[in-house]
């Protein structure tokens, strides 16, 4: 897949996605976003890609969100003024995504990171939702962040636009792990390898259940589990037989992903 603004590599069952506009702190403008959407579509459709690792190029920034210089140049266009929310392709991606936050993760950049499942941050990373400081509405953050962390902690970010250190984000539960910058990719790869050791169909079933049923009462959620597409696919797969067989034979399982 030819790309200009995003690097996309497949390493066995691991897909590596790197935002590659370091000269603008990996800000996303429409051409970069279009490439990223196409990459996610390919990742979702490829049965041999089980886990993705997302990061940003350079040492300064993961992603600072929308390219505001581009937006300023397009200030009178209909695209800038229309409501910003669009359904995101990752909202229905059931494959695990590990995010390595290597610097600033601000605005839409933090929103993108939070669409991952495991977040690892470099010690010098800074996270925040600064939209209120620019007379913008962070609708995605306003809806989703209070569901991720306690209400008052979420509002402390949303109403002030302040930045968090990686350590504070970890204490709030926004990231899984904080490591020195030189250990960031090895740590993210460690998480990815742990998931690659599991059945890919099982991880997809778990993620779909967690994402789609989490807000339901427990009994209602349990009643719906078997109706989920990823769960039905797991139940009908060779992998669901291979797991117990490998355990009984005291060997590593040989997952097929089907």
VOPAGU-2260 file (C-alpha; in pm, 1 decimal, decimal comma):
REM VOPAGU-2260
SITE   aa  ch    i         X         Y         Z
SITE  UNK   A    0       0,0       0,0       0,0
SITE  UNK   A    1     175,2     322,8    -113,4
SITE  UNK   A    2     158,2     592,9     155,7
SITE  UNK   A    3     319,6     931,1     206,8
SITE  UNK   A    4     226,1    1032,9     561,5
SITE  UNK   A    5     188,7     700,3     744,9
SITE  UNK   A    6     433,6     409,6     757,1
SITE  UNK   A    7     268,8      66,6     745,5
SITE  UNK   A    8     464,0    -256,7     783,8
SITE  UNK   A    9     359,6    -614,6     846,7
SITE  UNK   A   10     591,4    -817,9    1067,0
SITE  UNK   A   11     444,8   -1167,7    1081,3
SITE  UNK   A   12     112,7   -1132,2    1260,5
SITE  UNK   A   13     204,2    -784,4    1391,3
SITE  UNK   A   14     107,3    -471,4    1194,5
SITE  UNK   A   15     323,5    -166,9    1266,1
SITE  UNK   A   16     160,9     172,4    1201,6
SITE  UNK   A   17     368,9     489,8    1239,8
SITE  UNK   A   18     235,6     843,5    1198,8
SITE  UNK   A   19     508,9    1000,4     987,5
SITE  UNK   A   20     481,1    1380,9     985,4
SITE  UNK   A   21     738,7    1466,1    1253,2
SITE  UNK   A   22     792,6    1814,5    1107,7
SITE  UNK   A   23     440,6    1905,4    1232,9
SITE  UNK   A   24     452,7    1683,4    1543,8
SITE  UNK   A   25     259,2    1414,0    1354,7
SITE  UNK   A   26     -50,7    1631,3    1324,5
SITE  UNK   A   27    -315,6    1481,0    1099,6
SITE  UNK   A   28    -458,9    1662,9     799,0
SITE  UNK   A   29    -716,1    1509,8     560,9
SITE  UNK   A   30    -463,1    1336,0     330,3
SITE  UNK   A   31    -289,3    1175,3     629,2
SITE  UNK   A   32    -621,9    1079,4     784,9
SITE  UNK   A   33    -733,0     919,4     458,4
SITE  UNK   A   34    -415,7     709,5     450,5
SITE  UNK   A   35    -463,7     609,2     814,0
SITE  UNK   A   36    -825,2     504,7     753,7
SITE  UNK   A   37    -717,8     292,3     456,0
SITE  UNK   A   38    -448,1     128,5     667,3
SITE  UNK   A   39    -692,9      43,2     944,7
SITE  UNK   A   40    -931,8    -102,1     686,9
SITE  UNK   A   41    -652,7    -324,0     552,7
SITE  UNK   A   42    -550,7    -431,7     904,1
SITE  UNK   A   43    -908,4    -523,2     995,2
SITE  UNK   A   44    -961,6    -720,2     672,8
SITE  UNK   A   45    -630,8    -912,8     684,1
SITE  UNK   A   46    -682,0   -1239,0     873,6
SITE  UNK   A   47    -304,5   -1277,8     907,4
SITE  UNK   A   48    -272,3    -947,9    1097,9
SITE  UNK   A   49    -363,3   -1018,3    1460,8
SITE  UNK   A   50    -230,4    -719,3    1657,3
SITE  UNK   A   51    -133,9    -361,7    1564,2
SITE  UNK   A   52     132,7    -140,8    1720,4
SITE  UNK   A   53      70,1     232,4    1667,5
SITE  UNK   A   54     325,9     507,0    1735,9
SITE  UNK   A   55     455,2     837,8    1600,3
SITE  UNK   A   56     776,9     919,4    1416,1
SITE  UNK   A   57    1047,3    1116,3    1593,9
SITE  UNK   A   58    1106,2    1173,8    1964,4
SITE  UNK   A   59     887,0    1478,1    2027,4
SITE  UNK   A   60     533,5    1373,5    1952,9
SITE  UNK   A   61     295,3    1082,7    1911,4
SITE  UNK   A   62      28,3    1307,4    1757,7
SITE  UNK   A   63     -94,8    1658,4    1839,1
SITE  UNK   A   64    -431,7    1599,9    1673,2
SITE  UNK   A   65    -562,9    1797,6    1378,6
SITE  UNK   A   66    -321,7    2007,5    1174,4
SITE  UNK   A   67    -435,5    2352,7    1291,5
SITE  UNK   A   68    -221,3    2536,7    1037,4
SITE  UNK   A   69    -404,4    2349,0     764,4
SITE  UNK   A   70    -737,1    2428,5     934,8
SITE  UNK   A   71    -646,3    2797,2     956,5
SITE  UNK   A   72    -568,5    2804,4     586,3
SITE  UNK   A   73    -907,0    2644,4     520,0
SITE  UNK   A   74   -1098,1    2854,9     775,6
SITE  UNK   A   75   -1387,3    2941,0     544,9
SITE  UNK   A   76   -1433,2    2595,5     401,5
SITE  UNK   A   77   -1743,9    2392,7     474,7
SITE  UNK   A   78   -1527,3    2100,3     587,3
SITE  UNK   A   79   -1386,3    2299,4     880,2
SITE  UNK   A   80   -1721,7    2434,7    1000,1
SITE  UNK   A   81   -1931,8    2120,9     983,4
SITE  UNK   A   82   -1975,4    1904,3    1297,2
SITE  UNK   A   83   -1653,1    1716,7    1362,1
SITE  UNK   A   84   -1793,0    1380,1    1470,2
SITE  UNK   A   85   -1778,5    1099,0    1217,8
SITE  UNK   A   86   -1801,0     727,3    1301,3
SITE  UNK   A   87   -1442,8     606,8    1346,8
SITE  UNK   A   88   -1327,4     288,7    1177,8
SITE  UNK   A   89   -1162,1     168,1    1500,1
SITE  UNK   A   90   -1494,2     179,8    1683,7
SITE  UNK   A   91   -1568,6    -158,5    1525,4
SITE  UNK   A   92   -1215,4    -301,4    1516,3
SITE  UNK   A   93   -1200,9    -604,5    1745,1
SITE  UNK   A   94    -831,3    -675,6    1692,3
SITE  UNK   A   95    -603,9    -555,2    1975,8
SITE  UNK   A   96    -405,8    -233,7    1929,2
SITE  UNK   A   97    -101,4    -136,8    2135,2
SITE  UNK   A   98     -16,3     235,1    2136,9
SITE  UNK   A   99     335,4     361,2    2208,7
SITE  UNK   A  100     307,6     728,7    2312,1
SITE  UNK   A  101     648,6     875,3    2240,3
SITE  UNK   A  102     581,8    1244,4    2317,6
SITE  UNK   A  103     285,0    1478,6    2294,1
SITE  UNK   A  104     -57,8    1314,0    2263,6
SITE  UNK   A  105    -294,5    1608,7    2245,0
SITE  UNK   A  106    -651,7    1662,6    2127,1
SITE  UNK   A  107    -729,7    1424,8    1844,6
SITE  UNK   A  108    -394,3    1258,8    1907,8
SITE  UNK   A  109    -504,9    1156,1    2256,9
SITE  UNK   A  110    -843,2    1052,3    2117,7
SITE  UNK   A  111    -660,9     828,6    1868,9
SITE  UNK   A  112    -443,2     680,7    2143,3
SITE  UNK   A  113    -747,6     607,8    2358,8
SITE  UNK   A  114    -892,6     399,8    2076,2
SITE  UNK   A  115    -610,1     156,3    2143,8
SITE  UNK   A  116    -635,4    -119,1    2403,3
SITE  UNK   A  117    -292,6    -108,1    2569,0
SITE  UNK   A  118    -118,1     228,3    2610,8
SITE  UNK   A  119     251,6     254,6    2691,8
SITE  UNK   A  120     397,0     603,0    2743,5
SITE  UNK   A  121     752,4     733,1    2744,9
SITE  UNK   A  122     848,9     912,3    3066,0
SITE  UNK   A  123     857,1    1247,0    2888,6
SITE  UNK   A  124     519,1    1207,8    2718,9
SITE  UNK   A  125     251,4    1472,8    2773,7
SITE  UNK   A  126    -120,4    1408,0    2728,8
SITE  UNK   A  127    -413,7    1647,3    2711,8
SITE  UNK   A  128    -732,1    1772,3    2547,7
SITE  UNK   A  129    -665,6    2145,2    2485,2
SITE  UNK   A  130    -964,9    2216,8    2260,1
SITE  UNK   A  131   -1136,1    2456,2    2505,2
SITE  UNK   A  132    -830,9    2683,4    2483,1
SITE  UNK   A  133    -895,1    2723,9    2109,6
SITE  UNK   A  134   -1274,6    2763,2    2114,6
SITE  UNK   A  135   -1318,9    2411,4    1983,5
SITE  UNK   A  136   -1548,2    2134,4    2108,4
SITE  UNK   A  137   -1388,7    1801,5    2186,4
SITE  UNK   A  138   -1710,1    1603,3    2146,6
SITE  UNK   A  139   -1539,7    1263,7    2144,3
SITE  UNK   A  140   -1343,1    1342,6    2459,7
SITE  UNK   A  141   -1646,3    1490,8    2635,1
SITE  UNK   A  142   -1847,7    1175,1    2574,2
SITE  UNK   A  143   -1581,4     908,4    2620,1
SITE  UNK   A  144   -1334,7    1035,9    2880,2
SITE  UNK   A  145   -1577,5    1035,6    3179,1
SITE  UNK   A  146   -1640,1     667,9    3099,0
SITE  UNK   A  147   -1268,3     589,2    3117,5
SITE  UNK   A  148   -1171,1     766,8    3438,8
SITE  UNK   A  149   -1359,5     916,6    3736,9
SITE  UNK   A  150   -1588,0    1209,2    3645,1
SITE  UNK   A  151   -1401,7    1480,7    3837,2
SITE  UNK   A  152   -1065,8    1374,7    3693,5
SITE  UNK   A  153   -1213,0    1379,3    3342,5
SITE  UNK   A  154   -1368,6    1723,0    3391,1
SITE  UNK   A  155   -1041,0    1854,2    3528,7
SITE  UNK   A  156    -892,6    1782,2    3188,9
SITE  UNK   A  157   -1187,1    1876,1    2968,8
SITE  UNK   A  158   -1263,1    2212,2    3134,1
SITE  UNK   A  159    -905,9    2338,7    3160,1
SITE  UNK   A  160    -725,2    2191,0    2860,1
SITE  UNK   A  161    -424,5    2126,4    3082,0
SITE  UNK   A  162    -155,9    1870,9    2998,1
SITE  UNK   A  163     -75,8    1565,5    3206,5
SITE  UNK   A  164     261,3    1407,2    3260,6
SITE  UNK   A  165     290,5    1041,2    3169,1
SITE  UNK   A  166     314,7     956,4    3539,0
SITE  UNK   A  167      -7,2    1144,1    3622,1
SITE  UNK   A  168    -185,0     976,7    3329,2
SITE  UNK   A  169     -72,7     641,7    3468,9
SITE  UNK   A  170    -200,9     725,7    3816,1
SITE  UNK   A  171    -540,7     813,4    3664,6
SITE  UNK   A  172    -555,6     486,2    3473,3
SITE  UNK   A  173    -522,1     643,2    3128,4
SITE  UNK   A  174    -208,1     444,0    3039,7
SITE  UNK   A  175     -93,5      93,9    3130,9
SITE  UNK   A  176     277,9     155,0    3171,8
SITE  UNK   A  177     537,2     434,9    3175,5
SITE  UNK   A  178     893,8     356,7    3067,9
SITE  UNK   A  179    1212,7     546,0    2972,1
SITE  UNK   A  180    1201,8     669,7    2612,8
SITE  UNK   A  181    1460,5     418,4    2493,4
SITE  UNK   A  182    1247,9     132,9    2630,9
SITE  UNK   A  183     920,0     248,8    2477,1
SITE  UNK   A  184     906,7      31,7    2163,9
SITE  UNK   A  185    1046,8    -278,3    2338,5
SITE  UNK   A  186     778,9    -238,8    2607,3
SITE  UNK   A  187     502,0    -196,4    2348,6
SITE  UNK   A  188     635,3    -497,7    2157,5
SITE  UNK   A  189     636,5    -699,5    2481,4
SITE  UNK   A  190     264,3    -631,3    2524,3
SITE  UNK   A  191     203,6    -718,5    2158,5
SITE  UNK   A  192     396,2   -1045,1    2188,5
SITE  UNK   A  193     189,2   -1147,3    2490,1
SITE  UNK   A  194    -127,6   -1099,2    2286,1
SITE  UNK   A  195      21,3   -1273,5    1982,2
SITE  UNK   A  196      71,7   -1577,2    2205,8
SITE  UNK   A  197    -304,7   -1596,6    2253,9
SITE  UNK   A  198    -566,2   -1714,4    2008,5
SITE  UNK   A  199    -638,3   -1418,8    1776,2
SITE  UNK   A  200   -1003,2   -1516,0    1760,8
SITE  UNK   A  201   -1023,0   -1524,6    2140,5
SITE  UNK   A  202    -870,0   -1178,4    2178,0
SITE  UNK   A  203   -1115,3   -1043,0    1920,8
SITE  UNK   A  204   -1408,9   -1204,7    2100,6
SITE  UNK   A  205   -1295,3   -1062,3    2434,7
SITE  UNK   A  206   -1253,7    -713,6    2290,0
SITE  UNK   A  207   -1591,5    -710,7    2117,9
SITE  UNK   A  208   -1760,7    -828,6    2436,3
SITE  UNK   A  209   -1580,4    -571,6    2651,7
SITE  UNK   A  210   -1646,9    -279,4    2417,0
SITE  UNK   A  211   -2006,8    -350,9    2322,5
SITE  UNK   A  212   -2145,2    -498,9    2644,9
SITE  UNK   A  213   -1959,7    -310,6    2919,3
SITE  UNK   A  214   -2237,7     -61,9    2990,6
SITE  UNK   A  215   -2514,0    -320,4    3009,5
SITE  UNK   A  216   -2623,8    -478,2    3338,0
SITE  UNK   A  217   -2413,3    -790,4    3394,2
SITE  UNK   A  218   -2695,8   -1040,0    3341,3
SITE  UNK   A  219   -2810,9    -870,5    3022,0
SITE  UNK   A  220   -2455,9    -855,3    2889,0
SITE  UNK   A  221   -2395,9   -1224,5    2960,1
SITE  UNK   A  222   -2715,1   -1313,3    2775,3
SITE  UNK   A  223   -2588,8   -1130,6    2464,8
SITE  UNK   A  224   -2232,9   -1266,2    2455,4
SITE  UNK   A  225   -2311,2   -1563,0    2232,3
SITE  UNK   A  226   -2481,5   -1337,0    1976,7
SITE  UNK   A  227   -2163,3   -1138,2    1904,8
SITE  UNK   A  228   -2004,4   -1206,1    1565,5
SITE  UNK   A  229   -1651,2   -1245,6    1703,9
SITE  UNK   A  230   -1774,4   -1489,8    1969,5
SITE  UNK   A  231   -1961,8   -1699,9    1713,7
SITE  UNK   A  232   -1651,2   -1706,4    1494,9
SITE  UNK   A  233   -1440,0   -1824,9    1788,8
SITE  UNK   A  234   -1686,9   -2099,3    1883,8
SITE  UNK   A  235   -1686,1   -2236,6    1527,5
SITE  UNK   A  236   -1306,6   -2224,0    1484,2
SITE  UNK   A  237   -1029,4   -2482,9    1493,0
SITE  UNK   A  238    -856,3   -2265,8    1753,4
SITE  UNK   A  239   -1121,6   -2335,3    2015,9
SITE  UNK   A  240   -1028,5   -2706,3    1990,6
SITE  UNK   A  241    -654,4   -2644,0    1959,5
SITE  UNK   A  242    -628,3   -2455,8    2290,6
SITE  UNK   A  243    -742,0   -2739,0    2524,1
SITE  UNK   A  244    -561,8   -2997,5    2306,5
SITE  UNK   A  245    -228,9   -2813,7    2333,1
SITE  UNK   A  246    -274,6   -2781,3    2709,9
SITE  UNK   A  247    -344,5   -3154,3    2745,3
SITE  UNK   A  248     -44,2   -3242,6    2526,7
SITE  UNK   A  249     181,3   -2999,1    2718,9
SITE  UNK   A  250     289,6   -2802,8    2411,2
SITE  UNK   A  251     250,5   -2455,0    2272,0
SITE  UNK   A  252     -72,3   -2406,0    2075,9
SITE  UNK   A  253     -55,5   -2361,7    1700,1
SITE  UNK   A  254    -313,2   -2094,6    1628,5
SITE  UNK   A  255    -468,6   -2071,0    1283,7
SITE  UNK   A  256    -695,4   -1772,1    1339,2
SITE  UNK   A  257    -983,6   -1965,6    1185,8
